Amino acid sequence: MPSAIADDQYVLARRTKLARLREAGIDPFPPHFTRTHTNAEARCEFDDLVARGAIVTLSGRVTLLRTMGKATFAELRDGYDRFQAYLRVDGTGDDAYRLFLDTVDLADTIGVTGTLFTTRTGEKTLQATSWVMLSKALRPPPEKWHGLTDAEARYRRRHLDLISNAEARDVLRKRAAIVREVRRFLDDRGFIEVETPVLQGQHGGATARPFHTHHNALDRDLALRIALELYLKRLLIGGVDKVYEIGRVFRNEGISRKHNPEFTMLETYEAYADYRDVMAMVEALVSTVALNVLGTMVITVDGKDVDLTPPWPRRSLRQAILDESGIDYALHPTLEALDGAVRAAGLRVEPQKTRAQLIDQLLSTFVEPKIVNPIFLVDYPVDLSPFAKRKPGEADVVERFEAFAAGVEIGNAFTELNDPDDQYQRFLEQAKASVAGDEEAHVVDVDFVEAMQHGMPPAGGLGIGIDRLCAFLLDQPSLREVIAFPTLRAET
């Protein structure tokens, strides 16, 4: 049984006012309300509405109350803007005004009808002739509208954070605008948006631990997808030459400012393209989205100016790690050899179970933090990229890039592997890694290999974490700021 909801003295006082409204024959939670303008529209059209003597109806949450005898100023905030309402006895009538004083609290949502005027202090204001309760708040607002200051409380009570924090509301709106612009960019380039299964018999498309569930009707164990890749590639095989999906993926991993167990991923696949073509698309995509949403290609991230204007420089991963750490991983073909070189150099990195993970650790420790302006790191070792196509003439290097800026990974892309025999061998190598203890190693997906045997065209593929892209463009220190409801530990 769920625990009972306790009413403290503040809730009980508001319940008394709730009962007073009902005793007066007023529904404190009416099913519908018609306003003539949003608060932002009233502010924008103010001069014209005043000139016409228009009757205006606004609504919003009460965020300020200031009573002076027979008159009260109330600030109303809707989802667009704030607007001041002015109520007085000779405007609404004595009974309505008295009911307002007796029943309205901060955080209530009300509707107000009247005409517009400007106060002596220059404040655009609606002078009320009537008002109506739209939703009686039974709990007071957080900390008198100063906002929740504890980050954990903000994420756990996101509705309160949004009520009191204009910046949090602005981040959500801009996130929506970023996703909208990403879609527009891809649609304009002829890509088709699709939806692929979230529940999969065999997870794949990335190296990560999945979440598992069970389908009762089919009596079948399933996994939540960790990537979008393998089903989108089946569409390439089926003749859909340009395809993308923006969808939730789920990885059973730790939580940090850069990681959330469920997140939104963009993946695109374009037939007859390679990773060079995808690089050009990524720098155009990110810079265009920034310009259309933020009005500039030069943004500020963590106090540093970041210029997104294309073209972005290209640099090999091997050279970048060598320059910043002194380690040439190509000279150390095994985990033991590379780990020994790292120790001999006196470098402090976390121990890893595979050579690929150790190379990635060198990248994240010594290279990423020094990057400010966007750059493509290209040409990765094959054991770090089980789905990328080998670089011609180089058996141990694949055509892969990652885009970084301000110490943040923006995107990851390959020239896609389309040789089914090569793909099968790489699956087998991943299986060996799994036996050796790598819990994130990719499973052998025979069904996907058989699909590839029907012929997959050469293609370039891209993955961009939408949450990371939004946090980067909006200069937010954590993914939790751009995810409406991030995953949290259970509340004690």
C-alpha positions as CSV (number, residue, x, y, z in Angstrom):
1,M,0.0,0.0,0.0
2,P,1.3,3.5,-0.8
3,S,2.1,5.6,2.2
4,A,-0.5,8.2,3.2
5,I,0.0,11.8,2.2
6,A,0.4,14.0,5.3
7,D,-1.2,17.4,5.5
8,D,0.8,20.0,7.4
9,Q,-0.5,23.2,8.8
10,Y,0.0,25.0,5.5
11,V,-1.9,22.4,3.5
12,L,-4.7,22.4,6.0
13,A,-5.0,26.2,5.7
14,R,-5.3,25.9,2.0
15,R,-7.9,23.2,2.3
16,T,-10.0,25.5,4.4
17,K,-10.0,28.0,1.5
18,L,-10.8,25.2,-0.9
19,A,-13.8,24.3,1.1
20,R,-14.8,28.0,1.2
21,L,-14.8,28.1,-2.6
22,R,-17.0,25.0,-2.8
23,E,-19.4,26.4,-0.2
24,A,-19.7,29.5,-2.5
25,G,-20.8,27.2,-5.3
26,I,-17.5,27.5,-7.2
27,D,-15.6,24.6,-8.7
28,P,-11.9,25.2,-7.8
29,F,-10.8,22.8,-10.6
30,P,-13.0,23.7,-13.6
31,P,-12.5,21.6,-16.8
32,H,-12.0,24.4,-19.2
33,F,-11.1,28.1,-19.5
34,T,-10.9,30.4,-22.5
35,R,-8.3,33.2,-22.6
36,T,-8.1,35.8,-25.3
37,H,-4.3,36.1,-25.2
38,T,-1.3,34.5,-23.6
39,N,0.7,36.9,-21.4
40,A,3.3,37.3,-24.0
41,E,0.7,38.2,-26.7
42,A,-0.9,40.7,-24.3
43,R,2.5,42.3,-23.8
44,C,3.3,42.3,-27.5
45,E,-0.1,43.7,-28.6
46,F,-0.5,46.0,-25.6
47,D,-0.7,49.4,-27.3
48,D,-3.2,48.2,-29.9
49,L,-5.4,46.5,-27.2
50,V,-5.3,49.7,-25.1
51,A,-6.2,51.9,-28.1
52,R,-9.2,49.7,-28.9
53,G,-10.3,49.4,-25.2
54,A,-10.3,45.6,-25.8
55,I,-11.6,43.3,-23.1
56,V,-8.8,40.9,-22.4
57,T,-8.7,37.6,-20.5
58,L,-5.5,36.2,-19.2
59,S,-4.5,33.3,-16.9
60,G,-1.6,32.1,-15.0
61,R,-0.1,30.9,-11.8
62,V,-0.1,33.5,-9.0
63,T,3.6,34.3,-8.2
64,L,3.1,37.6,-6.3
65,L,0.4,39.1,-4.2
66,R,0.5,42.6,-2.8
67,T,-2.7,43.9,-1.1
68,M,-3.2,47.6,-0.2
69,G,-6.6,47.9,1.5
70,K,-9.3,47.7,-1.2
71,A,-6.8,46.9,-4.1
72,T,-4.5,44.0,-4.8
73,F,-1.7,43.5,-7.4
74,A,-1.2,39.9,-8.5
75,E,1.5,38.7,-10.8
76,L,0.4,35.9,-13.1
77,R,2.8,33.6,-14.9
78,D,1.8,31.4,-17.8
79,G,4.0,29.2,-19.9
80,Y,5.1,32.2,-22.0
81,D,5.5,35.3,-19.8
82,R,4.4,37.1,-16.6
83,F,1.7,39.8,-16.5
84,Q,0.4,42.0,-13.7
85,A,-3.3,42.0,-12.7
86,Y,-4.9,44.7,-10.6
87,L,-8.0,43.9,-8.6
88,R,-10.0,46.4,-6.6
89,V,-13.5,46.6,-5.0
90,D,-15.0,49.0,-7.5
91,G,-13.8,46.9,-10.4
92,T,-14.8,43.4,-9.5
93,G,-17.5,44.2,-6.9
94,D,-17.3,43.7,-3.2
95,D,-18.2,40.0,-3.0
96,A,-15.8,38.9,-5.7
97,Y,-13.0,41.0,-4.3
98,R,-13.6,39.6,-0.8
99,L,-13.7,36.1,-2.1
100,F,-10.4,36.7,-3.8
101,L,-8.8,37.9,-0.6
102,D,-10.2,35.0,1.3
103,T,-9.3,32.2,-1.0
104,V,-6.4,33.0,-3.3
105,D,-2.8,32.0,-2.4
106,L,0.5,32.0,-4.1
107,A,0.8,29.2,-6.6
108,D,-3.0,29.1,-7.4
109,T,-3.8,29.4,-11.0
110,I,-6.5,32.0,-11.8
111,G,-8.1,33.7,-14.8
112,V,-8.7,37.4,-14.9
113,T,-10.8,39.5,-17.3
114,G,-10.6,43.3,-17.8
115,T,-8.9,46.1,-19.7
116,L,-5.2,47.1,-20.0
117,F,-3.5,50.1,-18.6
118,T,0.0,51.3,-17.6
119,T,0.7,52.0,-13.9
120,R,2.5,55.1,-12.7
121,T,5.7,53.0,-12.5
122,G,5.3,52.0,-16.1
123,E,4.1,48.4,-15.5
124,K,1.8,47.0,-18.2
125,T,-1.2,45.8,-16.2
126,L,-4.7,44.3,-16.6
127,Q,-7.4,46.0,-14.5
128,A,-9.8,43.2,-13.5
129,T,-13.5,43.3,-13.8
130,S,-13.8,39.6,-12.9
131,W,-11.7,36.6,-11.8
132,V,-12.1,32.9,-11.6
133,M,-10.2,30.1,-9.8
134,L,-8.7,27.6,-12.3
135,S,-6.7,25.4,-9.9
136,K,-6.4,25.7,-6.2
137,A,-2.8,24.8,-5.1
138,L,-2.9,22.8,-1.9
139,R,0.8,23.1,-1.3
140,P,2.8,26.3,-1.1
141,P,5.4,27.2,-3.7
142,P,9.1,26.3,-3.0
143,E,11.0,28.7,-0.9
144,K,8.9,31.8,-1.7
145,W,9.8,31.6,-5.4
146,H,13.5,31.9,-4.9
147,G,13.8,28.4,-6.4
148,L,15.2,25.1,-5.3
149,T,18.9,25.5,-4.8
150,D,19.8,21.8,-4.1
151,A,20.5,20.1,-7.4
152,E,19.1,16.7,-6.3
153,A,15.9,18.4,-5.1
154,R,15.6,20.2,-8.4
155,Y,15.8,17.0,-10.4
156,R,13.6,15.0,-8.1
157,R,10.9,17.7,-7.9
158,R,11.2,19.0,-11.5
159,H,7.7,20.5,-11.5
160,L,8.8,22.8,-8.6
161,D,12.0,23.6,-10.3
162,L,10.1,24.7,-13.4
163,I,7.6,26.7,-11.4
164,S,10.3,28.8,-9.8
165,N,13.2,28.7,-12.3
166,A,12.8,30.6,-15.5
167,E,16.2,29.3,-16.8
168,A,15.0,25.7,-16.4
169,R,11.9,26.4,-18.5
170,D,14.0,28.2,-21.1
171,V,16.4,25.2,-21.4
172,L,13.4,22.9,-22.0
173,R,12.1,25.2,-24.8
174,K,15.5,25.5,-26.4
175,R,16.0,21.7,-26.2
176,A,12.7,21.3,-28.2
177,A,13.9,23.9,-30.7
178,I,17.2,22.1,-31.1
179,V,15.5,18.7,-31.8
180,R,13.1,20.5,-34.2
181,E,16.0,22.1,-36.1
182,V,17.9,18.8,-36.3
183,R,14.8,17.2,-37.9
184,R,14.4,20.1,-40.3
185,F,18.1,19.9,-41.4
186,L,17.9,16.1,-42.1
187,D,14.5,16.3,-43.8
188,D,15.7,19.1,-46.1
189,R,18.6,16.7,-47.1
190,G,16.2,14.0,-48.1
191,F,16.5,11.7,-45.1
192,I,13.4,9.7,-44.0
193,E,12.6,9.5,-40.3
194,V,11.6,6.0,-39.0
195,E,10.9,4.2,-35.7
196,T,12.6,0.9,-34.8
197,P,11.9,-1.6,-32.0
198,V,12.7,-0.6,-28.4
199,L,12.2,-4.2,-27.2
200,Q,14.7,-6.5,-29.0
201,G,15.4,-10.2,-28.8
202,Q,19.1,-9.5,-29.0
203,H,20.5,-6.1,-28.2
204,G,23.2,-4.7,-30.5
205,G,24.7,-1.8,-32.3
206,A,27.0,-0.7,-29.5
207,T,29.2,-2.0,-26.7
208,A,27.1,-1.6,-23.6
209,R,25.3,-3.6,-20.9
210,P,21.5,-3.8,-21.6
211,F,18.4,-3.8,-19.4
212,H,16.5,-7.0,-19.6
213,T,12.7,-7.6,-19.3
214,H,10.3,-10.4,-20.0
215,H,7.3,-10.5,-22.4
216,N,4.6,-12.6,-20.7
217,A,2.3,-13.3,-23.6
218,L,5.3,-14.6,-25.7
219,D,7.1,-16.0,-22.7
220,R,10.2,-14.4,-24.1
221,D,13.1,-12.6,-22.6
222,L,13.8,-9.2,-24.3
223,A,16.3,-6.4,-24.0
224,L,15.8,-2.7,-24.2
225,R,17.8,-1.4,-27.1
226,I,21.2,0.1,-26.5
227,A,21.5,1.6,-30.0
228,L,19.4,2.2,-33.1
229,E,22.0,1.0,-35.6
230,L,21.2,-2.6,-36.7
231,Y,17.6,-2.0,-37.6
232,L,18.4,1.2,-39.5
233,K,21.0,-0.7,-41.4
234,R,18.4,-3.3,-42.4
235,L,16.5,-0.4,-44.0
236,L,19.6,0.5,-46.0
237,I,19.7,-3.1,-47.1
238,G,16.0,-2.8,-48.1
239,G,16.7,0.2,-50.3
240,V,16.1,3.2,-48.0
241,D,19.2,5.2,-48.9
242,K,18.9,8.0,-46.4
243,V,17.3,7.2,-43.0
244,Y,17.4,8.5,-39.5
245,E,15.8,8.0,-36.1
246,I,15.6,10.1,-33.0
247,G,14.8,7.8,-30.1
248,R,15.4,6.7,-26.6
249,V,18.1,4.1,-25.9
250,F,18.9,2.4,-22.6
251,R,22.3,1.4,-21.2
252,N,22.7,-0.3,-17.9
253,E,25.6,1.9,-16.8
254,G,26.7,4.4,-14.2
255,I,25.3,7.9,-13.7
256,S,27.3,11.0,-14.1
257,R,27.1,14.5,-15.5
258,K,27.8,13.0,-18.9
259,H,25.8,9.8,-18.5
260,N,22.1,8.8,-17.9
261,P,20.9,5.2,-18.2
262,E,18.2,6.3,-20.7
263,F,18.9,9.0,-23.2
264,T,17.9,10.3,-26.6
265,M,20.0,9.3,-29.6
266,L,20.1,10.5,-33.2
267,E,21.4,8.0,-35.7
268,T,21.6,8.6,-39.5
269,Y,22.7,6.3,-42.3
270,E,23.4,7.5,-45.9
271,A,24.1,5.1,-48.7
272,Y,27.1,5.7,-50.9
273,A,28.6,8.1,-48.4
274,D,31.8,7.6,-46.2
275,Y,33.0,9.2,-43.0
276,R,34.4,12.2,-44.9
277,D,30.9,13.0,-46.2
278,V,29.5,12.5,-42.7
279,M,32.1,14.9,-41.3
280,A,30.9,17.6,-43.7
281,M,27.3,16.9,-42.7
282,V,28.0,17.1,-38.9
283,E,29.8,20.4,-39.0
284,A,27.0,21.8,-41.1
285,L,24.3,20.3,-38.9
286,V,25.7,21.6,-35.6
287,S,26.6,25.0,-36.8
288,T,23.2,25.4,-38.6
289,V,21.2,24.3,-35.5
290,A,23.3,26.8,-33.3
291,L,22.6,29.6,-35.7
292,N,18.9,28.9,-36.0
293,V,18.2,28.3,-32.3
294,L,20.8,30.6,-30.6
295,G,21.3,33.2,-33.4
296,T,25.1,32.6,-33.6
297,M,27.8,30.1,-34.5
298,V,30.1,31.4,-31.7
299,I,28.8,30.1,-28.4
300,T,30.1,30.2,-24.8
301,V,30.7,26.9,-23.0
302,D,32.1,26.9,-19.5
303,G,33.3,30.4,-19.9
304,K,35.1,29.8,-23.2
305,D,34.1,31.0,-26.7
306,V,33.6,28.1,-29.1
307,D,33.5,28.8,-32.8
308,L,31.3,26.3,-34.6
309,T,31.9,27.8,-38.1
310,P,32.8,25.1,-40.6
311,P,35.2,23.7,-41.6
312,W,36.4,21.9,-38.5
313,P,40.0,20.6,-38.4
314,R,40.8,16.8,-38.7
315,R,43.4,15.0,-36.6
316,S,44.2,11.3,-36.3
317,L,43.4,9.7,-32.9
318,R,46.8,8.1,-32.8
319,Q,48.6,11.4,-33.2
320,A,46.3,13.2,-30.7
321,I,46.9,10.6,-28.0
322,L,50.7,10.5,-28.7
323,D,50.9,14.3,-28.6
324,E,49.1,14.6,-25.3
325,S,50.2,11.5,-23.4
326,G,53.4,10.4,-25.1
327,I,51.9,6.9,-25.7
328,D,51.8,5.5,-29.3
329,Y,49.2,2.8,-28.8
330,A,49.9,1.4,-32.3
331,L,53.3,0.1,-31.0
332,H,51.5,-1.9,-28.2
333,P,49.1,-4.4,-29.8
334,T,47.9,-6.1,-26.6
335,L,46.3,-4.9,-23.4
336,E,49.3,-6.1,-21.4
337,A,51.8,-4.2,-23.6
338,L,49.8,-1.0,-23.7
339,D,49.1,-1.1,-20.0
340,G,52.9,-1.7,-19.4
341,A,53.7,1.4,-21.5
342,V,51.2,3.5,-19.6
343,R,52.7,2.4,-16.3
344,A,56.2,2.9,-17.5
345,A,55.3,6.5,-18.5
346,G,54.0,7.1,-15.0
347,L,50.5,8.0,-16.3
348,R,47.6,7.8,-13.9
349,V,44.6,6.1,-15.6
350,E,41.9,3.8,-14.3
351,P,42.6,0.1,-15.0
352,Q,40.7,-1.4,-17.9
353,K,39.7,-4.9,-19.0
354,T,40.5,-4.5,-22.7
355,R,43.0,-2.7,-24.9
356,A,40.1,-0.8,-26.6
357,Q,38.9,0.5,-23.2
358,L,42.4,1.6,-22.3
359,I,42.8,3.5,-25.5
360,D,39.5,5.2,-24.8
361,Q,40.7,6.0,-21.3
362,L,43.8,7.7,-22.7
363,L,41.6,9.7,-25.0
364,S,39.2,10.8,-22.3
365,T,42.0,11.6,-19.8
366,F,44.6,13.4,-21.8
367,V,43.0,14.6,-25.1
368,E,39.3,15.5,-24.5
369,P,39.9,18.0,-21.6
370,K,42.2,20.1,-23.8
371,I,39.8,20.5,-26.7
372,V,38.0,23.9,-27.0
373,N,37.0,24.6,-30.6
374,P,35.4,21.7,-32.5
375,I,37.7,19.1,-34.1
376,F,37.3,15.7,-35.7
377,L,39.5,12.9,-34.3
378,V,39.8,10.3,-37.1
379,D,41.0,6.8,-37.9
380,Y,40.5,4.6,-34.9
381,P,41.9,1.2,-34.0
382,V,39.7,-1.7,-35.2
383,D,39.3,-3.2,-31.8
384,L,37.7,0.1,-30.6
385,S,35.2,0.1,-33.5
386,P,33.5,-3.3,-34.3
387,F,31.1,-1.9,-36.9
388,A,33.4,0.5,-38.9
389,K,35.0,-0.3,-42.2
390,R,38.8,-0.7,-42.4
391,K,40.8,2.1,-43.9
392,P,42.2,0.9,-47.3
393,G,45.7,-0.4,-46.9
394,E,45.6,-0.5,-43.0
395,A,44.5,-3.7,-41.4
396,D,44.2,-2.4,-37.9
397,V,42.7,1.1,-38.6
398,V,39.0,1.9,-39.4
399,E,37.4,4.9,-41.0
400,R,35.8,6.3,-37.9
401,F,35.7,9.8,-36.3
402,E,34.5,11.4,-33.2
403,A,33.6,15.1,-33.1
404,F,34.7,17.0,-29.9
405,A,34.3,20.6,-28.7
406,A,34.8,22.1,-25.2
407,G,35.8,18.7,-23.9
408,V,32.5,17.2,-25.0
409,E,31.9,14.4,-27.5
410,I,29.4,15.8,-30.0
411,G,29.1,12.9,-32.4
412,N,30.5,9.5,-33.5
413,A,30.5,8.2,-37.0
414,F,31.9,5.5,-39.3
415,T,32.3,4.5,-42.8
416,E,30.0,1.5,-42.2
417,L,31.2,-2.1,-42.5
418,N,29.2,-3.8,-45.2
419,D,31.2,-7.0,-45.7
420,P,29.2,-9.7,-44.0
421,D,32.1,-12.1,-43.5
422,D,34.3,-9.3,-42.0
423,Q,31.3,-8.4,-39.7
424,Y,30.9,-12.0,-38.6
425,Q,34.6,-12.3,-37.7
426,R,34.4,-9.1,-35.6
427,F,31.3,-10.5,-33.8
428,L,33.4,-13.5,-33.0
429,E,36.2,-11.3,-31.6
430,Q,33.6,-9.5,-29.5
431,A,32.4,-12.9,-28.2
432,K,36.0,-13.7,-27.1
433,A,36.2,-10.4,-25.2
434,S,32.9,-11.3,-23.5
435,V,34.3,-14.7,-22.4
436,A,37.4,-12.8,-21.1
437,G,35.1,-10.7,-18.9
438,D,34.1,-7.7,-20.9
439,E,30.4,-7.2,-19.9
440,E,29.9,-4.6,-22.6
441,A,31.2,-6.7,-25.5
442,H,28.8,-7.1,-28.5
443,V,26.8,-10.3,-28.9
444,V,27.1,-12.4,-32.1
445,D,24.0,-11.3,-34.1
446,V,23.6,-14.0,-36.8
447,D,20.3,-12.6,-38.0
448,F,22.0,-9.3,-38.8
449,V,24.9,-11.0,-40.6
450,E,22.4,-12.9,-42.7
451,A,20.6,-9.6,-43.6
452,M,24.0,-8.2,-44.6
453,Q,24.5,-11.2,-46.9
454,H,21.7,-9.8,-49.1
455,G,23.9,-6.8,-49.8
456,M,24.3,-3.6,-48.0
457,P,25.5,-0.6,-50.0
458,P,28.5,1.4,-48.9
459,A,27.3,3.9,-46.3
460,G,28.3,6.5,-43.8
461,G,26.6,6.3,-40.3
462,L,26.4,8.8,-37.5
463,G,25.4,8.8,-33.9
464,I,24.8,12.0,-31.9
465,G,23.5,12.0,-28.3
466,I,20.8,14.6,-28.3
467,D,21.1,15.3,-24.6
468,R,24.9,15.9,-24.9
469,L,24.3,18.1,-27.9
470,C,21.8,20.2,-26.0
471,A,23.9,20.5,-22.9
472,F,26.8,21.6,-25.1
473,L,24.9,24.2,-27.1
474,L,23.1,25.5,-24.1
475,D,26.2,25.6,-21.8
476,Q,24.8,23.3,-19.2
477,P,27.2,21.5,-16.9
478,S,25.3,18.2,-16.7
479,L,22.9,16.2,-18.9
480,R,20.5,16.3,-16.0
481,E,19.8,20.0,-16.8
482,V,18.5,19.1,-20.3
483,I,16.7,15.9,-19.4
484,A,13.3,16.7,-18.0
485,F,13.3,13.8,-15.6
486,P,16.8,12.2,-15.2
487,T,17.3,8.9,-13.5
488,L,18.0,9.2,-9.8
489,R,18.7,7.0,-6.8
490,A,15.7,6.0,-4.8
491,E,14.7,8.7,-2.3
492,T,15.4,7.6,1.3
